[in-house]
Amino acid sequence: MTTTLNSSTHLNFVSPNYEGVHSYFKKVEAQNWQIKHYLSYRLKEDEIILPWTAVYDDWQKSLNVLVKNRTKQIPGSVHGFCSNLLEIDDILKDSKDLYEEFHEQYLNLQISERIQLVDKSLFSSLMVSKHFRKVTSGKKRSHGGKDKISMKIRNTHGVLTKDALDPSNNSHLAPSLDENDNLLLTSSSQVTSDILAKKLVKVGKGIARYNVIYLPECNKNDLIRATFEEEWQTFENFFNKAEEEITSKISSPIKKVENILNKYREALDKATDGAYVELDSVMINYSYQDGYKFRRDWLEYWVNNVYCKFLICFQLSRHVLNDKSSSEYQYRDWFVNLLLEDLFLDINSLIRLSTGEVENMHRKSQKNLSKLPEDRRQIGWYHDGILTVNINGVEEYIGILEVVGNAIVEDHVKMIADRDKILKAMRLAIFQLEQTLRNNGIIDEKQLQNNLETFGILVDRRDFIIYAMHYYDGVYLVDETDLSFIIPNTPMQLYLIEDIIKKLLSFRARVEYLNTRIKTLLRDKTSASRSLLRRTTTAVDVSPGISNSKQHSARINAHKSSAKK
């Protein structure tokens, strides 16, 4: 800046009431008219969070008005000061980035907690409208219902109002009906769940923006832990009960591999002499009945591969389990992919673990929804693996894999970052699962909440930690399951492999059980639709006084009506 405000009068100067000058310049002294102070003022005072282009345009236009008005009301030093302020091209980019970072955080903070509630409210309003169409039987439906709800949620100029995003403001929700009307769905963020959701909103950062509570958190100073100190034991009890119920219903395919496990157990016992293991004698030459068949024998083949990989590894002087200079990619290639990706190979048409650098398309869509029109398209997170299930030809995420580094070096900072990324991705995955099932006609919220879960796998050195996520009263609880394990790093620990294999087979059964529950929901919905179609068609066929041609036409209309339903 070449012009300075050379007196206290000029420093404390405020703009006259000129048309086209923003109120900021009429209230704030000239000494504070820099762009960053202006942005802070707008973010604090504005009821509407406008895009950067609109905010900066107001600032620029106001200064231009002051520069062009060469009157006695504006001192010369103030006039020159305004001219200099307009020459800020060199810091414009930094200021823009600062504002847009806040703008994106504002959207993430409020939208992520509201998006599911808004979607469910819109869906509920559709069901209410259908109900009224049945009741009125021919009366014209009002054209304002759904549109009014939509207009309250979004502003037609593409801006978001703070009132619309305030969790305590329910004015934009679908109108309530009589409590006995079972067509109205209760949102997961209403009634008692509002209390928990609002507490998380107040935390306002990290996984709290995704309505996620991480139960293994031991630090009493953690914001989420401190906020929910009284409810923490209730959360843990609920999670443990949910895990027990699921575990009691799954059946592990352990019987398919009992024979080969017994053979390796016997070989390992014979080869162990005190603190020494004769590794060559542990290797067995396993044969399959009637020749090898992929579908039937894959799990036995996989178990054999796991044992062979560890036996080969321990016969090397340097390997990924004792060489701290080995890379994460070597570790993944040797053991992570073998234990996790290969576990699902024989059912990969239904359940598949994609490994490598896999982009999270849910996160990509989330970021693109919050970007400005002129911004470049965003990219999503990249994970070391994504577990998917095939739902009506579409692969939906149900699990996220992250490997922190190699098997030896500790990296606590990266571990925390990867863990939080897993938790957020699990939440996005369960949200997308709910959306997919709603699109397929599954409208019972309790069915969605009780039947859906997602998984996270964090590989930190030799620890394989398997998380699960369950819905509870408006929030999503994540805790470590009893399927976690530690891989051996010495020959004397080879006996651990049998337990690891049993846990991984239980995890596979758990994933298959989730897939079965999803397919059952869809099948039950399809069966109900077909039953409704048969009843409608039969009613048309037996209607008196209808000619054959009219019956045929009526059946066609019945099919169309059922399809719409």
Buried (B, 14 or more C-beta within 10 A) or exposed (E): EEBEBEEEEBBEBBBEEBEEBBEBBEEBBBBBBBBEEBBBBBBEEEEBBBBBEEBBEBBBEBBBBBBEBEEEEBBEBBBBBBBEBEEBEEEEEEBBEBBBEBBBBBBBBBBBBBEBBBBBBBBBBBBBBBBBEEEEEEEEEEEEBBEBBBEBBBEEEEBBBEEBBBBEEBEBBBEEBEEEEEEBBEBBBBEEBBEBBBBBBEBBEBBBBBBBBBBEBEEEEBBBBEBBEEBBEEBBEBBEEBBEEBBEEBEBEBEBBEEBBEBBEEBBEEBBEEEEBEBEEBBBEBEEEEEEEEEEBBBBBBBBEBBBBBBEBBEEEEBBBBBEEBEBEBBBEBBBBBBBBBBBBBBEEBBBBBBEEBEBBBBBEBBBEBBEEEEEEBEBBBBBBBBBBBBEEEBBBBBBBBBBBBBBEEBEEBBEEBBBBBBBBBBBBBBBBBBBBBEBEBBBBEBBBBBBBBBBBBBBBBBBBBBBBBBBBBBBBBBBBEBBBEBBBEBBBBBBBBEBBBBBBBBBBBBBBBBBBBBEBBEEBEEEBEEBBEEBBEEBEEEEEBEEEEBEEBBEEBEEEBEEE
